[in-house]
């Protein structure tokens, strides 16, 4: 393998890591509280608000229904407004984050739904406030499920980042298209695939270890 190829693969790998990491953080910052809000306003829960739940659920469902490639094109004006351009790594982070937010919200809501209601009732009986129930009961008890969902989200973002490369987003997807497809460089295509597989396996391994750790802490 030539130094040029190695340099291109390294730069593309770092670009992919950067895009996925930043978009995962931004999506979690929005998706986590949104998922908690969906849960607590759901019928029969601690802050039941049917109208609020229906509005939030509708927004999340619409967000999850839009294919990423369409979302990426549709938000180009918003992307330009935020980062000043519609191409490059920073531009790709905007649609990546927007695509992951509703997914994380549903993941968090579903993880919270798995929490034993008896624990919530016991905390309520002891005089715990809604905030205390969320912080001391709901989040700790649902943490393994949340981590597992976040792991799947990050893996999905790796695939989305490759699609972003099709429209100038940079990263391994861009490298595979420019060199592997347009220049018929089979070795470059294979190397990008191998690197992405390694990324996915590594993230899944880290996620599984964290789930095991926090599941063990609950026992």
Helices and strands as residue ranges (DSSP letters): H 3-40, H 50-65, H 68-74, H 76-83, H 89-113, H 117-125, H 130-133, I 134-138, H 139-164, G 165-167, H 171-175, I 176-181, H 186-218
